[in-house]
Amino acid sequence: MQRSKRSLSPGKIEEMQREVKDFEWKVRRWAAEVPIAGAVYIGLDPLNHALGLMTRILNVEKDGQGFERRYGEGGIE
């Protein structure tokens, strides 16, 4: 089967949501422990943003809606 024809099961989406949420909280804890404007903090900011984006994507996937990127959320194209 081609990858493009696969779909995620509701159970897989929920598993991914749990793991993304757990990792998002870990990243936020790390950010609270390091100096603001330090290299590690600056690196954690896009990671936190990416996890928030993934949360939004999984939510609309679970609801069966299509995901639409906001302005400025470019992709790998």
C-alpha positions in Angstrom: 0.0 0.0 0.0 1.2 3.5 -0.8 2.0 5.7 2.1 -0.3 8.4 0.7 -3.3 6.1 0.9 -2.8 5.1 4.5 -4.8 6.7 7.3 -4.4 7.0 11.0 -6.7 5.1 13.3 -8.4 7.0 16.1 -6.4 4.9 18.6 -3.1 5.9 16.9 -4.1 9.6 16.9 -4.9 9.4 20.6 -1.6 7.7 21.3 0.3 10.4 19.4 -1.7 13.2 21.2 -0.7 11.8 24.6 3.0 11.5 23.7 3.1 15.0 22.1 1.4 16.5 25.2 3.9 14.8 27.5 6.9 16.0 25.5 5.4 19.5 25.2 5.3 19.7 29.0 8.8 18.3 29.3 10.1 21.0 26.8 8.3 23.7 28.8 9.8 22.4 32.1 13.2 22.6 30.4 12.5 26.2 29.3 11.7 27.1 32.8 15.0 25.8 34.1 17.4 27.5 31.7 18.4 31.1 31.4 16.1 33.2 29.2 17.8 34.2 25.9 20.4 31.5 26.3 21.2 29.2 23.4 19.2 26.3 24.9 16.2 28.5 25.6 16.3 29.9 22.0 16.5 26.3 20.7 13.5 25.2 22.9 11.3 28.0 21.5 10.9 26.5 17.9 10.6 23.0 19.4 7.7 24.2 21.6 6.1 25.9 18.6 6.4 22.7 16.5 4.7 20.7 19.3 1.9 23.2 19.5 1.5 22.9 15.7 1.5 19.1 16.0 -1.2 19.3 18.6 -3.4 21.4 16.3 -2.8 19.0 13.4 -3.7 15.9 15.5 -6.9 17.6 16.8 -8.2 18.3 13.4 -7.2 14.9 12.1 -9.1 13.3 15.0 -12.2 15.5 14.2 -11.9 14.5 10.5 -11.4 18.0 9.3 -8.7 19.2 6.9 -5.8 21.1 8.5 -5.1 24.6 7.1 -1.8 26.3 7.9 -1.9 29.8 9.2 0.1 32.5 7.5 3.8 32.0 8.1 3.6 28.3 8.8 5.5 27.2 5.9 6.3 23.7 5.2 9.1 21.7 3.7 8.0 22.4 0.2 
